[in-house]
């Protein structure tokens, strides 16, 4: 198991928030990210999600800040041999954040 630095963990958390927000509109992107088998596939899917985030901003007043995903790509390149750990951490944060979005919507908060 890789011991990530605190700033790397924060980037993964922020990336998960971005992914959760995009998944609220395009849930299939989250599934496709989970199915990636290599760091290169993971980065390619992150690029697709960044493009989706931009399209969300064009369709509504919601703006999605994508810098955490760019920072995440740097972390993946640094820890390429352990990208699967990064993927798991980011997906946990993403599903948590997506759940919070859905929950707050049903609660009317």
C-alpha positions as CSV (number, residue, x, y, z in Angstrom):
1,X,0.0,0.0,0.0
2,X,1.3,3.4,-1.0
3,X,1.7,6.1,1.7
4,X,0.3,9.2,-0.1
5,X,1.2,12.7,1.0
6,X,-1.5,14.8,2.7
7,X,-1.7,17.1,-0.3
8,X,-2.1,14.1,-2.6
9,X,-5.0,12.8,-0.5
10,X,-6.6,16.2,-0.6
11,X,-6.4,16.2,-4.3
12,X,-8.0,12.8,-4.5
13,X,-10.8,14.0,-2.3
14,X,-11.3,17.1,-4.4
15,X,-11.2,15.0,-7.5
16,X,-13.9,12.7,-6.0
17,X,-16.1,15.7,-5.5
18,X,-15.7,16.8,-9.1
19,X,-16.4,13.2,-10.3
20,X,-19.5,13.0,-8.1
21,X,-20.8,16.2,-9.5
22,X,-20.3,15.0,-13.0
23,X,-21.7,11.6,-12.2
24,X,-24.9,13.3,-11.0
25,X,-25.5,14.2,-14.7
26,X,-23.6,11.3,-16.4
27,X,-23.5,8.3,-14.1
28,X,-22.1,6.0,-16.8
29,X,-18.8,8.0,-16.7
30,X,-18.3,6.8,-13.2
31,X,-18.8,3.2,-14.2
32,X,-16.4,3.6,-17.1
33,X,-13.8,5.0,-14.8
34,X,-14.2,2.0,-12.5
35,X,-13.7,-0.4,-15.4
36,X,-10.3,1.0,-16.5
37,X,-7.5,-1.5,-16.3
38,X,-4.4,0.7,-16.8
39,X,-3.2,4.2,-15.8
40,X,-3.5,5.3,-19.4
41,X,-7.1,4.2,-19.7
42,X,-7.8,5.9,-16.4
43,X,-6.3,9.2,-17.6
44,X,-8.2,8.9,-20.9
45,X,-11.4,8.6,-19.0
46,X,-10.6,11.5,-16.8
47,X,-10.1,13.6,-19.9
48,X,-13.6,12.6,-21.1
49,X,-15.0,13.5,-17.7
50,X,-13.3,16.9,-17.9
51,X,-15.1,17.5,-21.2
52,X,-18.4,16.5,-19.6
53,X,-17.8,18.9,-16.8
54,X,-17.4,21.7,-19.3
55,X,-20.6,20.7,-21.0
56,X,-22.4,20.8,-17.7
57,X,-21.3,24.4,-17.3
58,X,-22.6,25.3,-20.7
59,X,-26.0,23.7,-20.2
60,X,-26.8,25.2,-16.8
61,X,-25.6,27.7,-14.3
62,X,-23.6,25.0,-12.5
63,X,-19.9,25.4,-13.0
64,X,-17.6,22.5,-12.4
65,X,-14.0,23.3,-11.3
66,X,-11.8,20.7,-13.0
67,X,-8.3,21.6,-11.7
68,X,-8.4,18.8,-9.2
69,X,-8.7,16.3,-12.1
70,X,-5.6,17.8,-13.7
71,X,-3.8,17.6,-10.4
72,X,-4.9,14.0,-10.1
73,X,-3.3,13.2,-13.4
74,X,0.0,14.4,-12.0
75,X,-0.4,12.0,-9.0
76,X,-1.3,9.1,-11.3
77,X,1.8,9.8,-13.4
78,X,3.9,9.9,-10.2
79,X,2.5,6.6,-8.8
80,X,1.7,4.9,-12.1
81,X,2.4,1.4,-10.8
82,X,-0.2,1.9,-8.0
83,X,-2.9,3.7,-10.0
84,X,-5.4,1.1,-8.9
85,X,-5.1,2.3,-5.3
86,X,-5.6,5.9,-6.5
87,X,-8.6,4.8,-8.5
88,X,-10.2,3.1,-5.5
89,X,-9.7,6.1,-3.3
90,X,-11.1,8.5,-5.8
91,X,-14.1,6.3,-6.6
92,X,-14.9,6.1,-2.9
93,X,-14.9,9.8,-2.5
94,X,-16.9,10.2,-5.8
95,X,-19.6,7.8,-4.7
96,X,-19.8,9.4,-1.3
97,X,-20.2,12.9,-2.8
98,X,-22.7,11.6,-5.4
99,X,-24.7,10.1,-2.5
100,X,-24.6,13.4,-0.6
101,X,-25.9,15.2,-3.7
102,X,-28.8,12.7,-4.2
103,X,-29.6,12.7,-0.5
104,X,-29.7,16.5,-0.2
105,X,-31.9,16.7,-3.2
106,X,-34.5,14.3,-1.7
107,X,-34.3,16.1,1.7
108,X,-35.0,19.4,0.0
109,X,-31.9,21.0,1.7
